Amino acid sequence: MVAVDDAPDAATAHRALRDAFGRFPSGVVSACARVDGSPVGMAMSSFTSVSLDPPLVLVCVDRASSTWPTLVGAERLGISVLGEAHDRTARQLASRTADRFAGLSLVDGDGGALFVEGAAAWLECSVEQELPGGDHLVVLLRVHAHRVLEPGPLVFHASTFSTVAPTLVG
């Protein structure tokens, strides 16, 4: 066991902890909306279901994000559970320099929600609450509508993308 405070410097400690966190596979979602007529969005791998009643999901957003302050003001957010063919889409939506929406097929939802075509699921959400979480914000989103689509989900594990293969039982 490596103590978090035993690393020689903060950068080494952060890298080691990020590697440990990366051992837990997660899905990848996008949070997108049209704000003042233009698409705004980002990719996230910190996403989980919270509650069925009321319907809530949770995402974590880096406090240093320059996108979230614009996105949080949208009436509705389109959460797309990215599908198995969306590895490039995830990288593009996570980019800090490229046009995040160049060449993407998008679907408009209610209240400005914006969804990625070909996703595994869509959730139309609004921001319920933001809570401090260290260098991130923990954001509870209320789900207003949802749709399950065809492809399997994209998975992020150990800083790489992969897919889920069905296991045959019997």
Secondary structure per residue as TSV (DSSP state, phi and psi in degrees):
chain	resnum	aa	ss	phi	psi
A	1	M	-	360.0	131.8
A	2	V	-	-103.0	123.7
A	3	A	-	-72.5	137.4
A	4	V	G	-57.8	-36.4
A	5	D	G	-83.3	-1.5
A	6	D	G	-85.4	-8.0
A	7	A	S	-68.3	149.0
A	8	P	S	-66.2	-27.0
A	9	D	S	-151.6	166.8
A	10	A	H	-62.1	-40.0
A	11	A	H	-62.6	-42.3
A	12	T	H	-65.3	-41.6
A	13	A	H	-62.9	-45.0
A	14	H	H	-63.9	-42.2
A	15	R	H	-63.4	-44.2
A	16	A	H	-64.2	-41.6
A	17	L	H	-69.2	-38.5
A	18	R	H	-61.4	-40.7
A	19	D	H	-61.9	-41.2
A	20	A	H	-64.8	-46.0
A	21	F	H	-60.1	-36.9
A	22	G	T	-67.5	-10.6
A	23	R	T	-75.0	-13.5
A	24	F	S	-94.4	114.7
A	25	P	-	-69.8	144.5
A	26	S	E	-138.9	159.1
A	27	G	E	-75.8	173.4
A	28	V	-	-128.2	130.3
A	29	V	E	-123.1	161.5
A	30	S	E	-115.6	146.9
A	31	A	E	-118.5	115.0
A	32	C	E	-138.6	152.1
A	33	A	E	-155.9	160.8
A	34	R	E	-92.9	122.8
A	35	V	E	-121.6	120.1
A	36	D	T	53.0	38.3
A	37	G	T	85.0	-7.3
A	38	S	E	-112.7	145.4
A	39	P	E	-71.9	138.3
A	40	V	E	-133.8	135.4
A	41	G	E	-173.8	173.4
A	42	M	E	-156.1	160.7
A	43	A	E	-98.3	149.7
A	44	M	E	-144.3	143.0
A	45	S	S	-113.5	-4.1
A	46	S	-	-95.8	95.1
A	47	F	E	-148.1	137.3
A	48	T	E	-156.9	155.4
A	49	S	E	-75.3	148.9
A	50	V	E	-120.4	-49.0
A	51	S	E	-152.7	144.0
A	52	L	E	-88.3	-29.8
A	53	D	T	-140.0	97.4
A	54	P	T	-76.3	159.6
A	55	P	E	-72.9	112.2
A	56	L	E	-134.0	144.2
A	57	V	E	-127.0	168.3
A	58	L	E	-131.9	139.2
A	59	V	E	-130.3	157.0
A	60	C	E	-117.8	132.7
A	61	V	E	-123.3	130.3
A	62	D	E	-60.0	129.3
A	63	R	T	-60.4	-23.9
A	64	A	T	-82.6	-1.6
A	65	S	-	-59.7	132.4
A	66	S	S	-90.4	-11.1
A	67	T	S	-87.6	-41.5
A	68	W	H	-56.8	-41.7
A	69	P	H	-57.4	-29.6
A	70	T	H	-81.1	-44.4
A	71	L	H	-65.3	-38.4
A	72	V	T	-62.5	-22.9
A	73	G	T	-82.3	-6.5
A	74	A	S	-70.2	144.6
A	75	E	S	-59.5	-45.8
A	76	R	-	-134.6	144.8
A	77	L	E	-110.1	141.1
A	78	G	E	-96.9	111.7
A	79	I	E	-95.5	117.4
A	80	S	E	-108.8	121.2
A	81	V	E	-77.6	106.6
A	82	L	-	-63.5	140.9
A	83	G	B	-87.4	172.7
A	84	E	T	-59.5	-19.8
A	85	A	T	-97.4	10.9
A	86	H	-	-101.6	23.8
A	87	D	H	-61.1	-42.4
A	88	R	H	-67.2	-39.1
A	89	T	H	-59.9	-43.8
A	90	A	H	-60.7	-45.6
A	91	R	H	-64.8	-39.6
A	92	Q	H	-65.4	-43.8
A	93	L	H	-71.1	-18.2
A	94	A	H	-91.1	-10.0
A	95	S	-	-64.0	142.8
A	96	R	S	-96.2	-8.9
A	97	T	S	-122.8	-34.7
A	98	A	S	-80.5	164.9
A	99	D	-	-69.1	108.9
A	100	R	T	-62.7	-21.3
A	101	F	T	-111.9	3.3
A	102	A	T	-59.4	121.0
A	103	G	T	77.4	-0.8
A	104	L	-	-82.1	143.4
A	105	S	-	-92.7	119.8
A	106	L	E	-119.3	152.6
A	107	V	E	-125.0	126.3
A	108	D	E	-80.1	136.7
A	109	G	-	-113.8	-166.9
A	110	D	G	-74.2	150.4
A	111	G	G	62.0	21.1
A	112	G	G	95.2	-5.5
A	113	A	B	-57.2	142.1
A	114	L	E	-133.4	128.2
A	115	F	E	-117.5	152.1
A	116	V	E	-89.2	125.5
A	117	E	T	-62.3	139.6
A	118	G	T	84.9	9.2
A	119	A	-	-72.3	164.1
A	120	A	S	-78.5	-28.0
A	121	A	E	-159.7	155.2
A	122	W	E	-123.4	139.0
A	123	L	E	-130.2	121.7
A	124	E	E	-92.4	119.6
A	125	C	E	-131.4	163.7
A	126	S	E	-130.3	154.8
A	127	V	E	-72.3	122.7
A	128	E	E	-92.8	-44.5
A	129	Q	E	-164.1	144.7
A	130	E	E	-114.8	133.4
A	131	L	E	-125.7	144.6
A	132	P	E	-69.0	140.4
A	133	G	E	-145.8	67.2
A	134	G	T	65.7	-125.5
A	135	D	T	-84.2	7.2
A	136	H	E	-125.5	165.2
A	137	L	E	-104.4	136.0
A	138	V	E	-96.1	117.8
A	139	V	E	-115.7	119.3
A	140	L	E	-88.0	130.3
A	141	L	E	-117.4	133.3
A	142	R	E	-87.5	130.0
A	143	V	E	-88.8	123.1
A	144	H	E	-101.1	-28.8
A	145	A	E	-157.3	157.4
A	146	H	E	-151.8	160.5
A	147	R	E	-150.3	129.1
A	148	V	E	-95.0	132.3
A	149	L	-	-116.3	-174.6
A	150	E	S	-74.7	-51.4
A	151	P	S	-69.2	161.4
A	152	G	-	-74.8	165.9
A	153	P	B	-80.9	156.4
A	154	L	E	-83.7	140.0
A	155	V	E	-121.1	137.5
A	156	F	E	-110.1	122.1
A	157	H	E	-149.2	129.4
A	158	A	T	52.2	43.0
A	159	S	T	65.8	20.4
A	160	T	E	-133.5	161.2
A	161	F	E	-99.4	144.3
A	162	S	E	-150.5	-174.6
A	163	T	E	-126.8	169.9
A	164	V	-	-98.5	124.6
A	165	A	-	-98.8	132.6
A	166	P	-	-62.9	144.0
A	167	T	-	-99.9	128.1
A	168	L	-	-85.1	126.7
A	169	V	-	-108.6	138.2
A	170	G	-	119.1	360.0
